[in-house]
Amino acid sequence: MDNKKSFRTLYDVQQLLKRFGTYVHLGKRLWDIELMSIELKNIYHNQMIDKQTFINAQMVLKSEHRKEEKKEEERSK
């Protein structure tokens, strides 16, 4: 199975996780992103995806996490 893919959005990462039976919806976007990161690491450590796919997906998650933290920070002002 060829898992190499370019990821640009959180939706892309969600679709990757769904391919492995992982559905994440905790009700808070920040928590979803954090759990998606944990699940992605598990999939990678079990050698179900290659390193480049893992790195690309993690970059998207980190970027989205920063955006969400910034939104929450602005809401609390």
Contact map, one row per residue, 1 for C-alpha under 8 A:
11100000000000000000000000000000000000000000000000000000000000000000000000000
11110000000000000000000000000000000000000000000000000000000000000000000000000
11111000000000000000000000000000000000000000000011001000000000000000000000000
01111100000000000000000000000000000000000000000011011000000000000000000000000
00111110000000000000000000000000000000000000000000001000000000000000000000000
00011111000000000000000000000000000000000000000000001001000000000000000000000
00001111100110000000000000000000000000000000000000000001100100000000000000000
00000111110100000000000000000000000000000000000000000000000100000000000000000
00000011111110000000000000000000000000000000000000000000000100000000000000000
00000001111111000000000000000000000000000000000000000000000110010000000000000
00000000111111100000000000000000000000000000000000000000000000000000000000000
00000011111111110000000000000000000000000000000000000000000000000000000000000
00000010111111111000000000000000000000000000000000000000100110000000000000000
00000000011111111100001100000000000100000000000000000000000000000000000000000
00000000001111111110000000000000000000000000000000000000000000000000000000000
00000000000111111111000000000000000000000000000000000000000000000000000000000
00000000000011111111111000000000000100110000000000000000000000000000000000000
00000000000001111111111000000000000000000000000000000000000000000000000000000
00000000000000111111110000000000000000000000000000000000000000000000000000000
00000000000000011111110000000000000000000000000000000000000000000000000000000
00000000000000001111111000000000000000000000000000000000000000000000000000000
00000000000000001111111100000000000000100000000000000000000000000000000000000
00000000000001001100111110000000000000000000000000000000000000000000000000000
00000000000001000000011111000001001100000000000000000000000000000000000000000
00000000000000000000001111110001000000000000000000000000000000000000000000000
00000000000000000000000111111011000000000000000000000000000000000000000000000
00000000000000000000000011111011000000000000000000000000000000000000000000000
00000000000000000000000011111111000000000000000000000000000000000000000000000
00000000000000000000000001111111100000000000000000000000000000000001000000000
00000000000000000000000000011111110000000000000000000000000000001001100000000
00000000000000000000000001111111111000000000000000000000000000000000000000000
00000000000000000000000111111111111100000000000000000000000000000000000000000
00000000000000000000000000001111111110000000000000000000000010011000000000000
00000000000000000000000000000111111111000000000000000000000010001000000000000
00000000000000000000000100000011111111100000000000000000000000000000000000000
00000000000001001000000100000001111111110000000000000000000010000000000000000
00000000000000000000000000000000111111111000000000000000010010000000000000000
00000000000000000000000000000000011111111100000000000000000000000000000000000
00000000000000001000010000000000001111111110000000000000000000000000000000000
00000000000000001000000000000000000111111111000000000100010000000000000000000
00000000000000000000000000000000000011111111100000000100000000000000000000000
00000000000000000000000000000000000001111111110000000000000000000000000000000
00000000000000000000000000000000000000111111111110000000000000000000000000000
00000000000000000000000000000000000000011111111111100100000000000000000000000
00000000000000000000000000000000000000001111111100000000000000000000000000000
00000000000000000000000000000000000000000111111100000000000000000000000000000
00000000000000000000000000000000000000000011111111000000000000000000000000000
00000000000000000000000000000000000000000011111111000000000000000000000000000
00110000000000000000000000000000000000000011001111101100000000000000000000000
00110000000000000000000000000000000000000001001111111100000000000000000000000
00000000000000000000000000000000000000000001000011111110000000000000000000000
00010000000000000000000000000000000000000000000001111111000000000000000000000
00111100000000000000000000000000000000000000000011111111100000000000000000000
00000000000000000000000000000000000000011001000011111111110000000000000000000
00000000000000000000000000000000000000000000000000111111111000000000000000000
00000110000000000000000000000000000000000000000000011111111100000000000000000
00000010000010000000000000000000000000000000000000001111111110000000000000000
00000000000000000000000000000000000010010000000000000111111111000000000000000
00000000000000000000000000000000000000000000000000000011111111100000000000000
00000011110010000000000000000000000000000000000000000001111111110000000000000
00000000010010000000000000000000110110000000000000000000111111111000000000000
00000000000000000000000000000000000000000000000000000000011111111100000000000
00000000000000000000000000000000000000000000000000000000001111111110000000000
00000000010000000000000000000000100000000000000000000000000111111111000000000
00000000000000000000000000000100110000000000000000000000000011111111100000000
00000000000000000000000000000000000000000000000000000000000001111111110000000
00000000000000000000000000000000000000000000000000000000000000111111111000000
00000000000000000000000000001100000000000000000000000000000000011111111100000
00000000000000000000000000000100000000000000000000000000000000001111111110000
00000000000000000000000000000000000000000000000000000000000000000111111111000
00000000000000000000000000000000000000000000000000000000000000000011111111100
00000000000000000000000000000000000000000000000000000000000000000001111111110
00000000000000000000000000000000000000000000000000000000000000000000111111111
00000000000000000000000000000000000000000000000000000000000000000000011111111
00000000000000000000000000000000000000000000000000000000000000000000001111111
00000000000000000000000000000000000000000000000000000000000000000000000111111
00000000000000000000000000000000000000000000000000000000000000000000000011111
